[in-house]
Amino acid sequence: MATEDWITKNGYLDVGDLYEPPFKRLGDPDVVFRTSSDVDVIADVLKLVKGTAIPADAEAS
């Protein structure tokens, strides 16, 4: 399942999910991407998506 399909189905993707199947199929993000700054950018985007996918008051529940 592609990342965008996962996000469409579940609403968001936690950064830690990238280290689990099916995303780990090609290797850990730290290995697949050339620099740690690339991984940081991806992590920031995923956090932004999650932040807009879940209402702030729902996280407290």
Backbone as a printed PyTorch tensor [residue, N CA C, xyz], in Angstrom:
tensor([[[  0.8460,  -1.1690,   0.0000],
         [  0.0000,   0.0000,   0.0000],
         [  0.8950,   1.2380,   0.0000]],

        [[  0.6070,   2.1440,  -0.8830],
         [  1.3940,   3.3740,  -0.9760],
         [  1.0740,   4.3030,   0.1880]],

        [[  2.0040,   5.1760,   0.5140],
         [  1.8250,   6.0980,   1.6350],
         [  0.5630,   6.9190,   1.4880]],

        [[  0.3190,   7.4550,   0.2970],
         [ -0.8740,   8.2820,   0.1110],
         [ -2.1510,   7.4690,   0.2700]],

        [[ -2.1330,   6.1930,  -0.1110],
         [ -3.2910,   5.3320,   0.1030],
         [ -3.5140,   5.1070,   1.5960]],

        [[ -2.4250,   4.9070,   2.3330],
         [ -2.5100,   4.7030,   3.7790],
         [ -3.1110,   5.9360,   4.4510]],

        [[ -2.6280,   7.1180,   4.0520],
         [ -3.1360,   8.3620,   4.6310],
         [ -4.5980,   8.5530,   4.2630]],

        [[ -4.9650,   8.2520,   3.0350],
         [ -6.3600,   8.3820,   2.6140],
         [ -7.2590,   7.4660,   3.4360]],

        [[ -6.8160,   6.2550,   3.6650],
         [ -7.6220,   5.2740,   4.4070],
         [ -7.6910,   5.6030,   5.8990]],

        [[ -6.5570,   5.9920,   6.5020],
         [ -6.4800,   6.1520,   7.9470],
         [ -6.5030,   7.6030,   8.4240]],

        [[ -6.3250,   8.5430,   7.5210],
         [ -6.3510,   9.9450,   7.8970],
         [ -4.9830,  10.5340,   8.1920]],

        [[ -4.0480,   9.6980,   8.5980],
         [ -2.6940,  10.1610,   8.8800],
         [ -1.7650,   8.9570,   8.9660]],

        [[ -0.4800,   9.2440,   9.0460],
         [  0.5530,   8.2180,   9.1670],
         [  1.5560,   8.7050,  10.1970]],

        [[  1.7480,   7.9270,  11.2610],
         [  2.7530,   8.2910,  12.2530],
         [  4.1390,   8.0520,  11.6690]],

        [[  5.0830,   8.8660,  12.0810],
         [  6.4610,   8.7290,  11.6060],
         [  6.9820,   7.3170,  11.8940]],

        [[  6.6790,   6.7840,  13.0460],
         [  7.1320,   5.4430,  13.4200],
         [  6.6250,   4.3580,  12.4860]],

        [[  5.4930,   4.6080,  11.8160],
         [  4.9530,   3.6310,  10.8740],
         [  5.8900,   3.4020,   9.6910]],

        [[  6.7310,   4.3800,   9.3820],
         [  7.6650,   4.2290,   8.2630],
         [  8.7100,   3.1450,   8.5270]],

        [[  8.8480,   2.7680,   9.7750],
         [  9.8260,   1.7440,  10.1550],
         [  9.1820,   0.3640,  10.2690]],

        [[  7.8940,   0.2640,   9.8720],
         [  7.1400,  -0.9900,   9.9430],
         [  6.6330,  -1.3640,   8.5540]],

        [[  6.3330,  -2.6640,   8.3630],
         [  5.7250,  -3.0680,   7.0920],
         [  4.3860,  -2.3510,   6.9140]],

        [[  3.9890,  -2.0140,   5.7390],
         [  4.6070,  -2.3040,   4.4520],
         [  5.6580,  -1.2770,   4.0420]],

        [[  5.8140,  -0.2190,   4.8110],
         [  6.7100,   0.8660,   4.4070],
         [  8.1800,   0.4860,   4.4960]],

        [[  8.5100,  -0.4140,   5.3730],
         [  9.9010,  -0.8110,   5.5760],
         [ 10.4060,  -1.7480,   4.4710]],

        [[  9.5680,  -2.0860,   3.5480],
         [  9.9060,  -3.0190,   2.4740],
         [ 11.2020,  -2.6410,   1.7560]],

        [[ 11.4230,  -1.3690,   1.5440],
         [ 12.6410,  -0.9040,   0.8680],
         [ 13.7680,  -0.5970,   1.8430]],

        [[ 13.4750,  -0.6350,   3.1380],
         [ 14.4750,  -0.3310,   4.1550],
         [ 14.0020,   0.7990,   5.0380]],

        [[ 14.7060,   1.0040,   6.1330],
         [ 14.3820,   2.1080,   7.0290],
         [ 14.5350,   3.4270,   6.2900]],

        [[ 13.7090,   4.4250,   6.6320],
         [ 13.8380,   5.7360,   5.9880],
         [ 15.2520,   6.3040,   6.0830]],

        [[ 15.9400,   6.0050,   7.1730],
         [ 17.3050,   6.5050,   7.3500],
         [ 18.2640,   5.9280,   6.3050]],

        [[ 17.8940,   4.7960,   5.7220],
         [ 18.7220,   4.1490,   4.7030],
         [ 18.2430,   4.5350,   3.3050]],

        [[ 16.9270,   4.6060,   3.1310],
         [ 16.3480,   4.8830,   1.8060],
         [ 16.6570,   6.3040,   1.3560]],

        [[ 16.5760,   7.2570,   2.2820],
         [ 16.8300,   8.6480,   1.9310],
         [ 18.2710,   9.0000,   2.2530]],

        [[ 18.8570,   9.8410,   1.4440],
         [ 20.2870,  10.0970,   1.5010],
         [ 20.7470,  10.8860,   2.7230]],

        [[ 19.9100,  11.7970,   3.1940],
         [ 20.3450,  12.6320,   4.3160],
         [ 19.3000,  12.6120,   5.4240]],

        [[ 19.7560,  12.8690,   6.6260],
         [ 18.8170,  12.9160,   7.7450],
         [ 17.8610,  14.1000,   7.5950]],

        [[ 18.2810,  15.1410,   6.8930],
         [ 17.3730,  16.2750,   6.7000],
         [ 16.1910,  15.8850,   5.8170]],

        [[ 16.3890,  14.9570,   4.8740],
         [ 15.2680,  14.4510,   4.0700],
         [ 14.2550,  13.7470,   4.9640]],

        [[ 14.7420,  12.9300,   5.8740],
         [ 13.8690,  12.2130,   6.8010],
         [ 13.1660,  13.2110,   7.7240]],

        [[ 13.8670,  14.2360,   8.1430],
         [ 13.2620,  15.2640,   9.0000],
         [ 12.1250,  15.9860,   8.2810]],

        [[ 12.3140,  16.2900,   7.0040],
         [ 11.2680,  16.9630,   6.2230],
         [ 10.0480,  16.0570,   6.1070]],

        [[ 10.2650,  14.7870,   5.8230],
         [  9.1580,  13.8320,   5.7220],
         [  8.4350,  13.7340,   7.0610]],

        [[  9.1740,  13.6580,   8.1390],
         [  8.5770,  13.5850,   9.4760],
         [  7.7440,  14.8400,   9.7610]],

        [[  8.2540,  16.0060,   9.3900],
         [  7.5170,  17.2500,   9.6020],
         [  6.2160,  17.2720,   8.8140]],

        [[  6.2550,  16.7970,   7.5780],
         [  5.0410,  16.7520,   6.7480],
         [  4.0230,  15.7920,   7.3600]],

        [[  4.4720,  14.6110,   7.7890],
         [  3.5490,  13.6490,   8.3930],
         [  2.9360,  14.1940,   9.6830]],

        [[  3.7140,  14.9180,  10.4690],
         [  3.1880,  15.5300,  11.6930],
         [  2.1640,  16.6040,  11.3610]],

        [[  2.4130,  17.3770,  10.3120],
         [  1.4610,  18.3940,   9.8800],
         [  0.1550,  17.7550,   9.4290]],

        [[  0.2550,  16.6850,   8.6460],
         [ -0.9480,  15.9790,   8.1850],
         [ -1.7310,  15.4610,   9.3890]],

        [[ -1.0500,  14.8260,  10.3310],
         [ -1.7300,  14.3040,  11.5200],
         [ -2.3610,  15.4400,  12.3230]],

        [[ -1.6590,  16.5560,  12.4340],
         [ -2.1810,  17.6920,  13.1800],
         [ -3.4470,  18.2730,  12.5900]],

        [[ -3.6030,  18.1590,  11.2910],
         [ -4.8140,  18.6670,  10.6590],
         [ -5.8780,  17.5860,  10.4950]],

        [[ -5.5080,  16.3230,  10.6610],
         [ -6.4510,  15.2190,  10.5040],
         [ -7.2320,  14.9410,  11.7800]],

        [[ -6.6280,  15.2300,  12.9230],
         [ -7.2550,  14.9430,  14.2080],
         [ -7.5630,  16.2640,  14.9050]],

        [[ -8.8450,  16.4990,  15.2310],
         [ -9.1750,  17.7300,  15.9560],
         [ -8.4240,  17.7740,  17.2900]],

        [[ -7.9870,  18.9530,  17.6940],
         [ -7.1940,  19.1110,  18.9220],
         [ -7.9290,  18.5660,  20.1340]],

        [[ -9.2290,  18.7430,  20.2220],
         [ -9.9620,  18.2540,  21.3850],
         [-10.1140,  16.7430,  21.3870]],

        [[ -9.9520,  16.0880,  20.2340],
         [-10.0540,  14.6250,  20.1580],
         [ -8.8220,  13.9480,  20.7080]],

        [[ -7.6540,  14.5820,  20.6440],
         [ -6.4270,  13.9830,  21.1340],
         [ -6.4290,  13.8210,  22.6400]],

        [[ -7.1600,  14.6500,  23.3420],
         [ -7.2100,  14.5780,  24.7920],
         [ -8.0290,  13.3760,  25.2640]],

        [[ -8.8620,  12.8510,  24.4000],
         [ -9.7310,  11.7180,  24.7750],
         [ -8.9750,  10.4370,  24.8870]]])
